[in-house]
Amino acid sequence: MISFLDLAQTYDELRPEIDAAIARVTASGWYILGPEIDRFERDYAAYIGSDVAIGCATGLDALILVLMAMDIGPGDEVIVPAHTFVATWLAVSRVGARPVPVDVNFDTLNMTAEGLEEKLSPATKAIIPVHLYGNPVDLAPILAFARKHDLRVIEDAAQAHGARWGGRRVGAQSDAACWSFYPAKNLGALGDGGGITTNDPAFAARIRRLGNYGSVRKYENLEIGLNSRLDPIQAAILSVKLGKLDTWNAHRSEIARIYLSGLRDSELILPSVRDEADPVWHLFVVRTDHRDAIQAGLADAGIQTQIHYPIAPFDQACYSDLNLSGQDFPVAAGAAKQVLSLPIGPHMPLDDAHRVVDAIRQLLRAV
């Protein structure tokens, strides 16, 4: 059996360090905020290259808190990719604003500046580009468009821990970047967790307040906030894992190279990487009109795959009131029917990647 992702191996590699980190927190008696949070936030900001990092409960909360701190709410619009995990849209809806989708680029499945102008309205307040699957977005033209129209830019970097564009890590070029530390992410906790990076200390201070009931001093609430704090045990675990992140990302890149080389002359549409991009391969996603047959054949061969994402946000029942149609987003609509995620992870043997390639090539000859 080739697992899609074996999280237990990550723990096994770092078992002594992780166990010691957990024991340190439990022995401290400090279970909300405190020094473990301070340490991880400081180290993560340094890793990303941002001035500040703020922990919170989930990646979705990270997006919500940033939107709240920008005073985006009812009557406002936020431009989002038509192809992404639905959380990008949900955050916009949760603050009462309206997600306005733009179709993604056919090659990368990422948002580009192309198409933003036609989505612009007097109600537009922000843009949320997503570094989808760990493949970074070219932010420069999006940031230029935003500056021209006085818009905020929020990076959804939930899948892009350590990714670079032009040699710089994503997460420090926009107004704020939002991160998920869900266990399956490249930098994952042993439970839920999220974070925000920004270069604006005053903005960061408001995010912290909003995530702590709108309070700076106990029992004094300056505004209506949330209870969304990163757990100290998870912060301690993330601090341990952060030291291995680049090594783990490099291994993912080795697997991606095997896939790209072994499948490049097949009928599959392979991930496209721009020259300036250095992806971290959170997912390796191919596209094919024979997805169901390929997935079933790989399952029969003992190879696990997944689909990210089978239903586009505009086709979700919760967004039926927006009256959106896949005809308006042909790339995103097509991707939902074609995308297939192959096994990849920091501990996957390279021989297994070759086995996946061989199995796919054999299946393609039969379809």
C-alpha positions in Angstrom: 0.0 0.0 0.0 1.2 3.5 -0.9 -0.5 5.9 1.4 -1.5 9.3 0.2 0.2 10.9 3.2 1.5 9.1 6.4 1.3 11.6 9.2 2.5 9.0 11.8 6.0 9.0 10.2 6.4 12.7 10.8 5.7 12.1 14.5 8.0 9.0 14.6 10.9 11.0 13.2 10.6 13.7 15.9 9.1 11.6 18.7 11.7 12.5 21.4 11.6 16.3 20.6 7.8 16.4 20.3 7.3 14.4 23.5 9.7 16.7 25.3 7.9 19.8 24.0 4.5 18.5 25.1 5.9 17.6 28.5 7.5 21.0 28.9 4.1 22.7 28.3 2.1 20.4 30.6 4.7 20.8 33.4 4.6 24.6 33.0 1.0 25.1 34.1 0.7 27.7 31.3 -2.0 26.5 28.9 -3.3 29.6 27.2 -1.0 32.0 25.3 2.4 32.4 27.1 6.0 31.7 26.2 5.5 28.9 23.8 3.2 31.1 21.6 5.7 33.9 21.8 8.6 31.6 20.8 6.8 30.1 17.8 5.4 33.5 16.6 8.9 35.0 16.7 10.5 32.0 15.0 7.9 31.8 12.3 8.0 35.5 11.5 11.8 35.2 11.1 11.4 32.1 8.8 8.8 33.9 6.6 10.6 37.2 6.6 7.7 39.2 8.1 7.8 41.6 11.0 5.1 39.9 13.0 3.4 36.5 13.2 0.2 35.9 15.2 -1.2 32.5 16.1 -4.8 31.6 16.0 -7.1 28.6 16.2 -7.4 27.7 12.5 -6.6 28.8 9.0 -10.2 29.8 8.5 -10.1 32.0 11.6 -6.9 33.6 10.3 -8.8 34.8 7.2 -11.8 35.9 9.2 -9.6 37.8 11.7 -7.7 39.6 9.0 -11.0 40.6 7.2 -12.4 41.8 10.5 -9.3 43.8 11.3 -9.7 45.5 7.8 -13.3 46.4 8.7 -14.6 44.4 5.8 -18.2 43.4 6.3 -21.8 43.7 5.0 -22.0 45.6 1.7 -18.4 44.9 0.8 -17.0 42.6 -1.9 -13.8 40.6 -1.9 -12.3 39.1 -5.1 -11.5 35.4 -4.7 -10.3 32.5 -7.0 -13.0 30.4 -8.5 -10.9 27.3 -7.8 -9.8 26.9 -4.2 -10.7 25.2 -1.0 -14.1 26.7 0.1 -12.6 28.2 3.3 -11.3 31.1 1.2 -14.9 32.0 0.3 -16.3 31.1 3.7 -14.2 33.6 5.5 -15.6 36.4 3.3 -19.1 35.2 3.9 -18.6 34.9 7.7 -17.8 38.6 8.0 -20.9 39.4 6.0 -19.2 40.4 2.7 -19.7 38.9 -0.7 -17.1 36.7 -2.4 -16.7 37.7 -6.1 -14.9 34.9 -8.0 -12.5 35.3 -10.8 -11.5 32.4 -13.0 -8.0 31.0 -12.5 -5.1 30.6 -15.0 -5.3 27.3 -17.0 -1.7 26.4 -16.5 -1.2 27.1 -12.8 -4.8 27.1 -11.5 -3.8 30.2 -9.6 -5.3 33.7 -9.6 -3.6 36.2 -11.9 -4.1 39.9 -12.4 -5.9 39.2 -15.6 -9.7 39.4 -15.1 -9.5 41.5 -11.9 -10.6 44.7 -13.7 -13.9 43.2 -14.8 -14.7 42.1 -11.2 -14.0 45.5 -9.8 -16.9 47.5 -8.3 -17.4 50.4 -5.9 -18.0 47.7 -3.2 -14.7 45.9 -3.8 -12.4 46.2 -0.7 -9.8 43.4 -1.0 -8.4 40.5 -3.1 -7.4 37.1 -1.7 -5.0 35.3 -4.0 -4.4 31.6 -3.0 -1.0 29.9 -3.3 -2.8 26.8 -4.4 -1.3 23.4 -3.8 1.9 25.1 -2.5 2.6 26.8 -5.9 3.1 30.5 -5.3 1.2 33.2 -7.1 2.9 36.0 -8.9 1.8 38.8 -6.5 3.5 41.8 -8.1 0.8 42.5 -10.8 -2.0 41.8 -8.2 -0.4 44.2 -5.7 0.0 46.8 -8.4 -3.7 46.5 -9.3 -4.6 46.7 -5.7 -2.5 49.9 -5.1 -4.1 51.5 -8.1 -7.6 50.9 -6.8 -6.9 51.3 -3.1 -7.6 47.6 -2.3 -6.1 45.4 0.4 -4.4 42.1 -0.5 -4.6 39.0 1.7 -2.5 36.0 0.8 -4.2 32.6 1.5 -1.0 30.8 2.2 -2.6 27.8 3.9 -0.8 25.4 1.6 2.5 27.2 1.0 4.7 27.1 4.1 8.2 27.9 2.8 7.2 28.6 -0.9 9.2 31.3 -2.7 8.7 33.6 -5.6 11.8 35.3 -6.9 13.8 34.0 -4.0 11.6 35.5 -1.3 9.2 33.4 0.8 5.6 34.1 0.3 3.8 35.6 3.3 5.5 39.0 3.7 4.7 41.0 0.6 1.0 41.7 1.0 -1.1 43.4 3.7 -1.3 40.0 5.5 -0.9 36.3 4.9 -3.0 33.6 6.4 -1.7 30.2 7.3 -3.2 26.8 8.3 -1.3 24.4 10.6 -3.8 21.6 10.0 -2.0 18.3 10.5 -1.7 17.5 6.8 -0.1 20.8 5.9 3.7 21.0 5.1 4.0 22.6 8.6 1.2 20.8 10.6 0.3 20.6 14.2 -1.2 17.6 16.0 -4.6 19.2 15.8 -6.0 22.5 14.4 -4.0 25.7 14.3 -3.6 28.8 12.2 -1.6 31.9 11.9 -1.2 35.3 10.3 1.9 37.2 9.2 2.1 40.9 8.5 4.6 43.8 8.4 2.2 46.2 10.2 2.6 46.0 14.0 -0.5 48.2 14.7 -2.6 45.9 12.4 -1.1 42.9 14.2 -2.1 44.3 17.5 -5.7 44.6 16.4 -5.7 41.1 15.1 -4.5 39.9 18.5 -7.2 41.8 20.3 -9.9 40.5 17.9 -8.7 36.9 18.5 -8.9 37.4 22.3 -12.5 38.4 22.7 -11.7 42.0 21.5 -9.8 42.4 24.8 -6.3 43.6 25.7 -6.9 43.7 29.5 -9.0 41.0 31.2 -12.7 41.8 31.4 -12.3 44.9 29.3 -13.7 44.4 25.8 -12.9 47.1 23.3 -14.7 45.5 20.4 -16.6 42.4 19.5 -14.0 39.7 18.9 -13.6 35.9 18.8 -11.9 33.3 20.9 -9.3 32.2 18.5 -5.9 31.4 20.0 -3.2 29.0 19.0 -2.8 26.3 21.7 0.6 26.4 23.5 1.0 22.6 23.1 0.5 23.0 19.3 2.9 26.0 19.2 5.6 23.9 21.0 5.1 21.1 18.5 5.2 23.5 15.5 8.4 25.0 16.9 10.0 21.5 16.7 8.7 20.9 13.2 9.7 24.3 11.9 13.3 23.2 12.1 12.6 20.3 9.7 10.4 22.2 7.3 12.9 23.0 4.6 14.3 19.4 4.6 10.8 18.0 4.3 9.9 20.4 1.5 13.1 19.4 -0.4 12.0 15.8 -0.2 8.5 16.7 -1.6 10.4 18.4 -4.4 12.3 15.2 -5.2 9.0 13.3 -5.5 7.6 16.1 -7.7 10.6 15.8 -10.0 10.0 12.1 -10.4 6.4 12.7 -11.3 7.2 15.5 -13.7 9.9 13.6 -15.4 8.1 10.3 -15.6 4.7 11.6 -16.7 5.8 14.6 -18.9 5.1 12.8 -22.3 1.7 11.4 -21.1 -1.7 12.8 -21.8 -2.0 14.1 -18.2 -2.0 17.9 -17.7 0.9 18.3 -15.2 1.4 21.1 -12.7 3.0 24.2 -14.3 5.7 26.1 -12.4 6.8 29.6 -13.4 10.5 30.3 -13.7 10.4 32.6 -10.6 8.5 30.1 -8.5 9.8 27.7 -6.0 6.8 25.6 -4.9 6.7 23.4 -1.8 4.4 20.8 -3.3 1.8 20.5 -0.6 -0.1 18.6 -3.2 0.9 17.2 -6.6 -2.2 17.6 -8.7 -2.6 16.3 -12.3 -5.6 16.7 -14.6 -7.2 14.2 -16.8 -10.5 13.5 -18.4 -10.0 9.9 -17.3 -9.8 10.8 -13.6 -12.3 8.3 -12.2 -10.8 5.4 -14.1 -7.2 6.4 -13.2 -8.2 6.8 -9.5 -10.0 3.5 -9.4 -7.1 1.7 -11.1 -4.6 3.2 -8.7 -6.8 2.1 -5.8 -6.8 -1.4 -7.2 -3.0 -1.3 -7.3 -2.9 -0.2 -3.6 -2.1 3.5 -4.3 -4.1 6.1 -2.5 -5.1 9.3 -4.2 -7.5 12.2 -3.4 -9.3 15.0 -5.2 -8.7 18.6 -4.4 -11.4 19.8 -5.1 -14.3 17.9 -6.6 -16.9 20.6 -6.1 -16.1 24.2 -7.0 -17.2 26.8 -4.4 -19.6 28.3 -6.8 -21.3 24.9 -7.1 -21.6 24.4 -3.4 -25.2 24.4 -2.0 -24.2 27.2 0.5 -23.5 29.5 -2.4 -26.6 28.8 -4.5 -28.0 32.2 -3.6 -25.1 33.9 -5.6 -26.6 32.4 -8.8 -23.1 31.6 -10.2 -22.5 29.3 -13.1 -19.5 27.2 -14.1 -20.0 28.6 -17.6 -18.6 31.9 -16.3 -15.5 30.1 -14.9 -14.6 27.5 -17.5 -11.1 26.7 -16.1 -12.3 26.2 -12.5 -15.3 24.2 -13.7 -13.1 22.0 -15.8 -10.6 21.5 -13.1 -13.2 20.3 -10.6 -13.9 17.4 -13.1 -10.3 16.6 -13.8 -8.0 17.2 -10.8 -6.4 14.2 -9.1 -3.9 14.5 -6.3 -1.1 11.9 -6.3 0.6 10.6 -3.1 3.3 13.0 -1.8 4.8 13.7 1.6 8.0 14.3 3.5 8.6 10.6 4.3 7.3 8.9 1.1 10.0 6.7 -0.3 11.3 7.8 -3.8 10.8 4.2 -5.0 7.1 4.6 -4.3 6.9 7.6 -6.5 8.4 5.6 -9.4 5.8 2.9 -8.7 3.1 5.5 -9.0 4.5 6.7 -12.3 4.6 3.1 -13.7 1.1 2.4 -12.5 -0.3 5.5 -14.1 1.5 4.9 -17.4 0.1 1.4 -17.5 -3.4 2.6 -16.8 -3.2 5.3 -19.4 -2.4 2.7 -22.0 -5.7 1.0 -21.1 -8.1 3.9 -21.1 
